[in-house]
Amino acid sequence: MSVLRPLDKLPGLNTATILLVGTDDVLLQQLAGSMLKEDCASELKVHLAKSLPLPSNVNRPRIDLIVFVVNLHSQHSLRNVEESLHHVDASFFLGKESHCSVHRNTVVKLAHTYRSPLLFCDLEVEGFRTTMAQRLVRMLQICAGHVPGVSALNLLSLLRSTENPSLEDL
Amino acid sequence: MDETVAEFFRRTILKIPITEMMTVLKAWDFLSENHLQTVNFRQRKESLVQDLVLLCEEKRASLNDAALLDIIYTQFHRHQKVWDVFQMSRRPGEDIDLFDMEQFKSSFKKILQRALKNVTVSFRDTEENAVWIRIAWGTQYRKPNQYKPVYVVYYSQTPYAFVASSLLKSNLPLLGQALTVASKHHQIVKMDLRSRYLDSLKAIVFKQYNQNFETHNSTTPLQERSLGLDINIVDSRIIHENRVEKERIQRVTQEIFGDYPQPRLEFAQYKLETKFKSDLNRGILAEREEPLRCLVKFSSPHLLEALKSLAPAGIADAPLSPLLTCIPNKGMNYFKIRDK
């Protein structure tokens, strides 16, 4: 149970669960609060974790989306995420994982390596945080399969940033 | 009244913010209620100050009265100065007579006046057996400079004195000597502790900071008393995966820092004189005999509260380094670290 797998559990009825991983507890909690304020047809559940692996003796629902939150003011935060990434099964990366970062560059490389969508946001500002929360809620609904016609893998190709081509040239 | 004294009055009164003017003047108690009523406090500050200076001249206020007003202003604005802490000691086995405040003051003044003809010394008693001393220094040939005074707060029942100096460091040895002899001590030593917040320095040095001022309901579980994260109000749809770890961090933090508000310091400074240690075998700094000299300084509006919130905020691991957590216990915020 030390590696997170995307499809090893049955989904809950109309439930979508997101896992936010990051060292900055207060910010994660605020982001979770903003997400839960959003109007959403599905029942949302937010799990907050400092790092992976998750404690194994807990009964938890299937996780539909993992978001790693990196604070670029802190080397500790980045290293924590790098280590946690080892504990995520490869199939999660097909659309069910993304990075949300509080500032820039090493993270761009990291996200590119894992082919993960990278979102930037200043989570301390209320307005930006609400916008990010809205985006995450939409992404979560798609990953949980609650939006007909769009799958997580579709979303992944749609989220490819246009900056990526320059990195692929390296 | 002497021109210089009048100017000194004017500048001292001008420093006082209008909102505090009444309070300070009442504490000074030189101008009575009746006198104060003759002044219009609603005019422009410059005119108000002029009126007050004229009133002082009428009442034949002296330099000492002005110095007293300066002390009171500083007592209201003590955080504008940076305070050092000095500790005095007696010879082992020395007999301690009962402390006589008046004798201390006259002895202190005499010592300074004998050494430097031109010096202004003023005293103001406060509660807790403490005295505020203001010293304006001159030289053999120059009158005292009233605008760069040194303040000393001495708690007579303790061996501690707090000193706020302006930049004239040359007179500190004389000051130390006067304090030591007048208070019947043998030696004085400067502690490695400095801050703007006199009350916090007091709390640290007199070990009064670990008292709970609020009544804590100790039956509330640890999480609900946690720092800033109000888990009670939190949605039940938010689940903390690392609850066990969070509780451990809260517990460790509480063991180290306690439940009480921390005394206020603005910085901690660590002077390293240790040899450079490196994993890489080759490096410019690696194979030197002399220690690497390096200074690390932590600054914050409230350093100890910031350190206390580091682990719960996820920025550092708990427990924190003892170099950081020993600050109030050891009563130091300047450290010199050498190789053992």
Contacts between the chains, C-beta under 8 A, distances in Angstrom:
chain1	res1	chain2	res2	distance
A	19	B	241	7.8
A	22	B	314	7.7
A	23	B	314	4.0
A	23	B	315	7.2
A	24	B	313	6.8
A	24	B	314	5.2
A	24	B	315	7.5
A	25	B	229	6.9
A	25	B	246	7.5
A	25	B	312	7.1
A	25	B	313	6.2
A	25	B	314	4.7
A	26	B	228	7.0
A	26	B	229	6.8
A	26	B	313	5.9
A	26	B	314	7.8
A	29	B	229	6.7
A	29	B	234	7.2
A	29	B	238	7.0
A	32	B	235	7.6
A	32	B	238	4.8
A	33	B	234	7.9
A	33	B	235	7.1
A	33	B	238	7.5
A	36	B	235	5.4
A	36	B	237	5.8
A	36	B	238	7.1
A	43	B	237	7.9
A	44	B	237	6.2
A	45	B	237	5.3
A	45	B	239	6.9
A	46	B	237	6.2
A	46	B	238	4.9
A	46	B	239	7.1
A	47	B	238	7.8
A	47	B	239	4.8
A	47	B	240	7.8
A	47	B	241	5.6
A	48	B	238	6.5
A	48	B	239	7.1
A	48	B	240	5.2
A	48	B	241	6.5
A	48	B	242	7.9
A	49	B	240	7.8
A	49	B	241	3.8
A	49	B	242	5.7
A	50	B	241	7.7
A	50	B	242	4.6
A	50	B	245	6.5
A	50	B	246	7.9
A	50	B	314	6.3
A	51	B	242	7.6
A	54	B	241	5.1
A	55	B	241	6.5
A	55	B	242	7.3
A	55	B	244	6.9
A	58	B	241	7.3
A	60	B	239	7.5
A	60	B	241	7.9
A	74	B	315	6.4
A	76	B	315	7.0
A	76	B	316	7.5
A	77	B	314	7.9
